[in-house]
Amino acid sequence: MTAVCGYNDDFALAVLAAATGAGIVVPDQLAVIGVDDVDAGRLVVPALSTVDYEFDVLARYAAIVGETCHQLEVGAK
């Protein structure tokens, strides 16, 4: 295994801690990335690579997709 992508930063931080405890050198031997950009990711060494996403943007797109599906369903009847 060369990389782990955590479903959130807390999981990725746990992987980072476990890997370091097992003597695995991050990021030389294992790449670790998380999702949600929590502040704690900047406090560890090495700093956690993370992806930030905006819930309001995702919610807006979900509403558009839901409305479009509804319109397609109504139009099909």
N, C-alpha and C positions, 0 to 999 in steps of 0.2 A: 504494500500500500504506500502510495506517495503523497496522498492528499486526503483531507477530511473537510467537508463542508457541513457545518452545523446548521440545524434548522433555525437556531437563533444564537446570539452571542454568548448567552449563559452556557449553552451546550458546548460551543466552541472553546470557551474558556476552560471548561472542565476537561475537554480533550487536551488542550494545551498543557494544563497542570499534570494530567496523567502521563502524557508523553514525556514531559520534562522529568517527572519522577521516575520514569522507566529508563532514563538516560538517553532518550531520543532527542537529537538536536533539531530544534525548530528554528528556522525553516529549512535548514540544510538537508535534513533527512526526512522531514514531514512538513508539508504545507497545511496550514489550518486557517479556515476562513469562516466567519459567522455572518449572520444576517440580523440587522436592526440597529447597529451603530451605537451601542451603549457606551457610556463614558469609561467604564471599567476596562474596556478593550485597549484604551490608550495608556493605562497605568501598569500593565504587565510588560515584562521583557522576555522576548521581543513583543512589541505592540501587536495586537490582534488585527489581522486584515478583516475588514467587515464591509458589508454592503448596507447602505442606508436606503430606505424606501419611505414614501410618504403615504400614510393611511388615507388621508383625504383624497388624494389623487386616485388611489386604488378604489376607494368607495365610489367616487364619481364615475369611473369606468365601469364598475360593476352595475351601477344604476342604469347606465346607458345600455349595457348589454342586456340587462333584465327587461328594460322597456322595449328594446328592439325585438327580443324574443317574444314578448307579449304581443306586439304589433304583428309579427309574422304569424303567430298562432291565431289571432283574431281574423287576420286577412285570409287565412287558409280555410276558414269555415264558411 
